Amino acid sequence: MLKKIMTLTLLIVAIAVSGFAAGSYNNPAELVAAITNRSVDSVVQERQDGKPFCVIANEAGKLDEYKSGILEMRKEQLAQRVADGYMTQERADRIIARMEDNLANCDGTGYNCGNGYHCGGGWGDGHGHGHGWRNGGNGCRW
């Protein structure tokens, strides 16, 4: 009986940890800090000094991790927008497809990398739903 309880407990913990890992970043600064083993404050300071997040990640040799992490983070945010009724799944799918294309062209050099700027693209709809990113965009800004 104790063995079954221990097994069940470990299973629950494993599920909880894997769920936390997938959604553990709330913003690009947290993602970059985690993959570069730096503090969020130092990453934010560097961003405030004018260095895009993708450049910070690239300089640390972590551009691929950044690109996959930012895509996953944005997918989770878009899924929540769909669940909350702020956008359709069709619109979310179009945004994700655009982000995937833009990230494929992002080389981590900052502005004007890939198709222009804003690595991964923003949502670009600006209808007052608190999306926060205007004008869509391509290339690397974050």
Secondary structure, DSSP 8 states (H G I E B T S, - for coil): -HHHHHHHHHHHHHHHHHHHHHT--SSHHHHHHHHHT--HHHHHHHHHTT--HHHHHHHTT-HHHHHHHHHHHHHHHHHHHHHTTSS-HHHHHHHHHHHHHHHHH--SSSTTSTTSSSTT------SSSS----S---S---
